[in-house]
Amino acid sequence: MGQIKSPLGIGIDTDKAVHIVMADYHSGDILSTTVVIADLRKRFPWFRQTDEELVGFIVRALDGRDIAVSFDHRGR
């Protein structure tokens, strides 16, 4: 997807941003898509992906990890 530049000129791609946010989750945790999306939007407000696109990145980042997911972002 390429890098997206922040207003400060800092480039970071979405995959890397998702991995940064998810670094605090460990095996056996339950991940809330609402919480992760809110954290992504807070830390990287210049990202323009939809919530559904971000969920796709989250799911891909979970590959091989023993973390449960609560897909609770649609109820907001």
N, CA, C and O atoms as a GROMACS GRO file, in nm:
protein
  304
    1MET      N    1   0.083  -0.119   0.000
    1MET     CA    2   0.000   0.000   0.000
    1MET      C    3   0.087   0.125   0.000
    1MET      O    4   0.039   0.233  -0.035
    2GLY      N    5   0.211   0.114   0.038
    2GLY     CA    6   0.299   0.229   0.036
    2GLY      C    7   0.290   0.310   0.164
    2GLY      O    8   0.208   0.285   0.251
    3GLN      N    9   0.378   0.406   0.170
    3GLN     CA   10   0.381   0.489   0.289
    3GLN      C   11   0.287   0.607   0.276
    3GLN      O   12   0.265   0.661   0.167
    4ILE      N   13   0.233   0.646   0.388
    4ILE     CA   14   0.150   0.765   0.395
    4ILE      C   15   0.224   0.864   0.484
    4ILE      O   16   0.263   0.830   0.595
    5LYS      N   17   0.243   0.983   0.434
    5LYS     CA   18   0.319   1.084   0.508
    5LYS      C   19   0.230   1.157   0.608
    5LYS      O   20   0.117   1.195   0.578
    6SER      N   21   0.284   1.174   0.726
    6SER     CA   22   0.215   1.254   0.827
    6SER      C   23   0.235   1.401   0.794
    6SER      O   24   0.317   1.434   0.708
    7PRO      N   25   0.161   1.489   0.860
    7PRO     CA   26   0.184   1.632   0.839
    7PRO      C   27   0.328   1.673   0.872
    7PRO      O   28   0.375   1.777   0.826
    8LEU      N   29   0.397   1.592   0.951
    8LEU     CA   30   0.536   1.622   0.986
    8LEU      C   31   0.634   1.562   0.885
    8LEU      O   32   0.755   1.578   0.900
    9GLY      N   33   0.581   1.495   0.783
    9GLY     CA   34   0.667   1.435   0.682
    9GLY      C   35   0.718   1.297   0.719
    9GLY      O   36   0.804   1.243   0.649
   10ILE      N   37   0.667   1.240   0.827
   10ILE     CA   38   0.709   1.107   0.869
   10ILE      C   39   0.629   1.005   0.790
   10ILE      O   40   0.506   1.011   0.788
   11GLY      N   41   0.697   0.911   0.726
   11GLY     CA   42   0.628   0.809   0.648
   11GLY      C   43   0.619   0.678   0.724
   11GLY      O   44   0.718   0.632   0.783
   12ILE      N   45   0.503   0.617   0.724
   12ILE     CA   46   0.484   0.486   0.785
   12ILE      C   47   0.374   0.416   0.708
   12ILE      O   48   0.273   0.477   0.674
   13ASP      N   49   0.393   0.286   0.681
   13ASP     CA   50   0.286   0.217   0.610
   13ASP      C   51   0.187   0.158   0.710
   13ASP      O   52   0.216   0.146   0.829
   14THR      N   53   0.071   0.124   0.659
   14THR     CA   54  -0.038   0.079   0.746
   14THR      C   55  -0.002  -0.050   0.818
   14THR      O   56  -0.032  -0.065   0.936
   15ASP      N   57   0.061  -0.144   0.747
   15ASP     CA   58   0.101  -0.269   0.811
   15ASP      C   59   0.188  -0.243   0.934
   15ASP      O   60   0.166  -0.300   1.040
   16LYS      N   61   0.286  -0.157   0.917
   16LYS     CA   62   0.378  -0.127   1.028
   16LYS      C   63   0.302  -0.060   1.143
   16LYS      O   64   0.327  -0.092   1.259
   17ALA      N   65   0.212   0.031   1.111
   17ALA     CA   66   0.134   0.099   1.215
   17ALA      C   67   0.050  -0.001   1.294
   17ALA      O   68   0.043   0.007   1.416
   18VAL      N   69  -0.015  -0.094   1.224
   18VAL     CA   70  -0.097  -0.195   1.291
   18VAL      C   71  -0.010  -0.281   1.382
   18VAL      O   72  -0.049  -0.310   1.495
   19HIS      N   73   0.107  -0.321   1.335
   19HIS     CA   74   0.196  -0.401   1.418
   19HIS      C   75   0.244  -0.324   1.542
   19HIS      O   76   0.260  -0.382   1.649
   20ILE      N   77   0.265  -0.195   1.527
   20ILE     CA   78   0.305  -0.112   1.641
   20ILE      C   79   0.195  -0.112   1.747
   20ILE      O   80   0.222  -0.132   1.866
   21VAL      N   81   0.072  -0.090   1.704
   21VAL     CA   82  -0.040  -0.084   1.798
   21VAL      C   83  -0.065  -0.220   1.862
   21VAL      O   84  -0.097  -0.228   1.981
   22MET      N   85  -0.049  -0.326   1.785
   22MET     CA   86  -0.078  -0.460   1.835
   22MET      C   87   0.037  -0.522   1.915
   22MET      O   88   0.024  -0.633   1.966
   23ALA      N   89   0.148  -0.452   1.927
   23ALA     CA   90   0.262  -0.505   2.002
   23ALA      C   91   0.229  -0.530   2.149
   23ALA      O   92   0.296  -0.610   2.215
   24ASP      N   93   0.128  -0.461   2.200
   24ASP     CA   94   0.090  -0.477   2.340
   24ASP      C   95   0.001  -0.599   2.365
   24ASP      O   96  -0.027  -0.632   2.480
   25TYR      N   97  -0.042  -0.666   2.259
   25TYR     CA   98  -0.129  -0.783   2.273
   25TYR      C   99  -0.044  -0.910   2.274
   25TYR      O  100   0.053  -0.922   2.199
   26HIS      N  101  -0.083  -1.003   2.361
   26HIS     CA  102  -0.006  -1.126   2.378
   26HIS      C  103  -0.098  -1.247   2.365
   26HIS      O  104  -0.221  -1.234   2.366
   27SER      N  105  -0.038  -1.363   2.354
   27SER     CA  106  -0.112  -1.488   2.343
   27SER      C  107  -0.217  -1.498   2.452
   27SER      O  108  -0.189  -1.475   2.570
   28GLY      N  109  -0.340  -1.532   2.413
   28GLY     CA  110  -0.450  -1.546   2.507
   28GLY      C  111  -0.531  -1.419   2.529
   28GLY      O  112  -0.637  -1.424   2.591
   29ASP      N  113  -0.483  -1.306   2.478
   29ASP     CA  114  -0.558  -1.181   2.491
   29ASP      C  115  -0.680  -1.180   2.399
   29ASP      O  116  -0.688  -1.258   2.304
   30ILE      N  117  -0.772  -1.092   2.427
   30ILE     CA  118  -0.887  -1.067   2.339
   30ILE      C  119  -0.871  -0.926   2.284
   30ILE      O  120  -0.866  -0.829   2.359
   31LEU      N  121  -0.865  -0.917   2.154
   31LEU     CA  122  -0.846  -0.789   2.086
   31LEU      C  123  -0.981  -0.735   2.041
   31LEU      O  124  -1.058  -0.806   1.977
   32SER      N  125  -1.010  -0.612   2.074
   32SER     CA  126  -1.131  -0.544   2.030
   32SER      C  127  -1.097  -0.460   1.907
   32SER      O  128  -1.008  -0.376   1.912
   33THR      N  129  -1.167  -0.482   1.797
   33THR     CA  130  -1.140  -0.402   1.678
   33THR      C  131  -1.170  -0.255   1.704
   33THR      O  132  -1.103  -0.168   1.648
   34THR      N  133  -1.268  -0.226   1.788
   34THR     CA  134  -1.299  -0.086   1.822
   34THR      C  135  -1.180  -0.019   1.889
   34THR      O  136  -1.145   0.094   1.855
   35VAL      N  137  -1.118  -0.088   1.983
   35VAL     CA  138  -1.004  -0.032   2.056
   35VAL      C  139  -0.884  -0.013   1.965
   35VAL      O  140  -0.819   0.092   1.968
   36VAL      N  141  -0.853  -0.114   1.883
   36VAL     CA  142  -0.736  -0.104   1.795
   36VAL      C  143  -0.756   0.006   1.691
   36VAL      O  144  -0.664   0.083   1.665
   37ILE      N  145  -0.874   0.013   1.631
   37ILE     CA  146  -0.901   0.118   1.532
   37ILE      C  147  -0.890   0.256   1.597
   37ILE      O  148  -0.830   0.347   1.539
   38ALA      N  149  -0.947   0.273   1.716
   38ALA     CA  150  -0.938   0.402   1.786
   38ALA      C  151  -0.793   0.438   1.815
   38ALA      O  152  -0.753   0.554   1.801
   39ASP      N  153  -0.713   0.340   1.855
   39ASP     CA  154  -0.572   0.365   1.884
   39ASP      C  155  -0.497   0.402   1.756
   39ASP      O  156  -0.414   0.493   1.757
   40LEU      N  157  -0.527   0.333   1.646
   40LEU     CA  158  -0.464   0.368   1.517
   40LEU      C  159  -0.500   0.511   1.477
   40LEU      O  160  -0.413   0.587   1.436
   41ARG      N  161  -0.626   0.547   1.490
   41ARG     CA  162  -0.670   0.682   1.451
   41ARG      C  163  -0.610   0.790   1.542
   41ARG      O  164  -0.583   0.902   1.498
   42LYS      N  165  -0.588   0.755   1.669
   42LYS     CA  166  -0.528   0.851   1.762
   42LYS      C  167  -0.379   0.870   1.732
   42LYS      O  168  -0.330   0.982   1.727
   43ARG      N  169  -0.308   0.759   1.712
   43ARG     CA  170  -0.164   0.766   1.688
   43ARG      C  171  -0.127   0.812   1.547
   43ARG      O  172  -0.025   0.878   1.527
   44PHE      N  173  -0.211   0.776   1.450
   44PHE     CA  174  -0.182   0.804   1.309
   44PHE      C  175  -0.304   0.871   1.244
   44PHE      O  176  -0.366   0.812   1.156
   45PRO      N  177  -0.340   0.993   1.285
   45PRO     CA  178  -0.463   1.057   1.239
   45PRO      C  179  -0.466   1.088   1.089
   45PRO      O  180  -0.573   1.115   1.035
   46TRP      N  181  -0.354   1.084   1.023
   46TRP     CA  182  -0.350   1.112   0.880
   46TRP      C  183  -0.386   0.991   0.795
   46TRP      O  184  -0.399   1.004   0.673
   47PHE      N  185  -0.404   0.874   0.855
   47PHE     CA  186  -0.445   0.756   0.778
   47PHE      C  187  -0.587   0.777   0.727
   47PHE      O  188  -0.673   0.827   0.800
   48ARG      N  189  -0.612   0.739   0.604
   48ARG     CA  190  -0.743   0.759   0.542
   48ARG      C  191  -0.818   0.629   0.516
   48ARG      O  192  -0.924   0.631   0.453
   49GLN      N  193  -0.766   0.516   0.565
   49GLN     CA  194  -0.834   0.389   0.543
   49GLN      C  195  -0.967   0.387   0.620
   49GLN      O  196  -0.980   0.448   0.726
   50THR      N  197  -1.063   0.314   0.563
   50THR     CA  198  -1.190   0.296   0.633
   50THR      C  199  -1.169   0.198   0.748
   50THR      O  200  -1.066   0.130   0.756
   51ASP      N  201  -1.267   0.191   0.838
   51ASP     CA  202  -1.259   0.095   0.947
   51ASP      C  203  -1.248  -0.047   0.892
   51ASP      O  204  -1.170  -0.127   0.944
   52GLU      N  205  -1.324  -0.079   0.789
   52GLU     CA  206  -1.320  -0.214   0.731
   52GLU      C  207  -1.183  -0.246   0.672
   52GLU      O  208  -1.136  -0.358   0.685
   53GLU      N  209  -1.120  -0.149   0.608
   53GLU     CA  210  -0.985  -0.171   0.556
   53GLU      C  211  -0.887  -0.195   0.670
   53GLU      O  212  -0.800  -0.282   0.660
   54LEU      N  213  -0.899  -0.119   0.777
   54LEU     CA  214  -0.811  -0.138   0.892
   54LEU      C  215  -0.832  -0.275   0.956
   54LEU      O  216  -0.736  -0.338   0.999
   55VAL      N  217  -0.956  -0.322   0.961
   55VAL     CA  218  -0.983  -0.456   1.015
   55VAL      C  219  -0.911  -0.562   0.930
   55VAL      O  220  -0.858  -0.659   0.984
   56GLY      N  221  -0.908  -0.542   0.800
   56GLY     CA  222  -0.833  -0.635   0.714
   56GLY      C  223  -0.686  -0.639   0.751
   56GLY      O  224  -0.626  -0.747   0.756
   57PHE      N  225  -0.626  -0.524   0.776
   57PHE     CA  226  -0.486  -0.518   0.818
   57PHE      C  227  -0.467  -0.586   0.954
   57PHE      O  228  -0.368  -0.656   0.976
   58ILE      N  229  -0.562  -0.566   1.044
   58ILE     CA  230  -0.555  -0.627   1.177
   58ILE      C  231  -0.559  -0.778   1.166
   58ILE      O  232  -0.479  -0.848   1.228
   59VAL      N  233  -0.653  -0.830   1.088
   59VAL     CA  234  -0.666  -0.975   1.072
   59VAL      C  235  -0.539  -1.034   1.012
   59VAL      O  236  -0.493  -1.139   1.058
   60ARG      N  237  -0.483  -0.970   0.912
   60ARG     CA  238  -0.358  -1.020   0.853
   60ARG      C  239  -0.244  -1.018   0.955
   60ARG      O  240  -0.160  -1.108   0.955
   61ALA      N  241  -0.240  -0.918   1.040
   61ALA     CA  242  -0.134  -0.909   1.141
   61ALA      C  243  -0.147  -1.017   1.248
   61ALA      O  244  -0.050  -1.049   1.316
   62LEU      N  245  -0.265  -1.073   1.263
   62LEU     CA  246  -0.289  -1.176   1.364
   62LEU      C  247  -0.252  -1.316   1.316
   62LEU      O  248  -0.257  -1.410   1.394
   63ASP      N  249  -0.217  -1.331   1.191
   63ASP     CA  250  -0.187  -1.462   1.134
   63ASP      C  251  -0.082  -1.535   1.219
   63ASP      O  252   0.029  -1.485   1.238
   64GLY      N  253  -0.118  -1.651   1.268
   64GLY     CA  254  -0.026  -1.732   1.347
   64GLY      C  255  -0.018  -1.695   1.494
   64GLY      O  256   0.056  -1.758   1.569
   65ARG      N  257  -0.093  -1.595   1.535
   65ARG     CA  258  -0.091  -1.553   1.676
   65ARG      C  259  -0.215  -1.607   1.747
   65ARG      O  260  -0.322  -1.618   1.687
   66ASP      N  261  -0.201  -1.641   1.872
   66ASP     CA  262  -0.308  -1.698   1.953
   66ASP      C  263  -0.383  -1.588   2.028
   66ASP      O  264  -0.381  -1.581   2.151
   67ILE      N  265  -0.448  -1.501   1.950
   67ILE     CA  266  -0.522  -1.387   2.005
   67ILE      C  267  -0.664  -1.392   1.951
   67ILE      O  268  -0.686  -1.402   1.830
   68ALA      N  269  -0.761  -1.384   2.041
   68ALA     CA  270  -0.902  -1.382   1.999
   68ALA      C  271  -0.938  -1.241   1.955
   68ALA      O  272  -0.881  -1.142   2.002
   69VAL      N  273  -1.035  -1.233   1.863
   69VAL     CA  274  -1.076  -1.102   1.811
   69VAL      C  275  -1.225  -1.082   1.834
   69VAL      O  276  -1.307  -1.169   1.803
   70SER      N  277  -1.259  -0.967   1.890
   70SER     CA  278  -1.398  -0.925   1.901
   70SER      C  279  -1.421  -0.821   1.791
   70SER      O  280  -1.368  -0.710   1.797
   71PHE      N  281  -1.500  -0.858   1.691
   71PHE     CA  282  -1.530  -0.767   1.580
   71PHE      C  283  -1.646  -0.676   1.622
   71PHE      O  284  -1.759  -0.691   1.576
   72ASP      N  285  -1.616  -0.583   1.710
   72ASP     CA  286  -1.719  -0.499   1.770
   72ASP      C  287  -1.722  -0.357   1.713
   72ASP      O  288  -1.791  -0.271   1.767
   73HIS      N  289  -1.650  -0.332   1.607
   73HIS     CA  290  -1.639  -0.196   1.552
   73HIS      C  291  -1.764  -0.152   1.477
   73HIS      O  292  -1.784  -0.032   1.458
   74ARG      N  293  -1.846  -0.243   1.433
   74ARG     CA  294  -1.963  -0.206   1.353
   74ARG      C  295  -2.078  -0.151   1.436
   74ARG      O  296  -2.167  -0.086   1.381
   75GLY      N  297  -2.077  -0.174   1.563
   75GLY     CA  298  -2.186  -0.129   1.649
   75GLY      C  299  -2.174   0.016   1.693
   75GLY      O  300  -2.260   0.066   1.766
   76ARG      N  301  -2.069   0.084   1.650
   76ARG     CA  302  -2.048   0.222   1.693
   76ARG      C  303  -2.137   0.316   1.619
   76ARG      O  304  -2.132   0.437   1.642
   0.00000   0.00000   0.00000
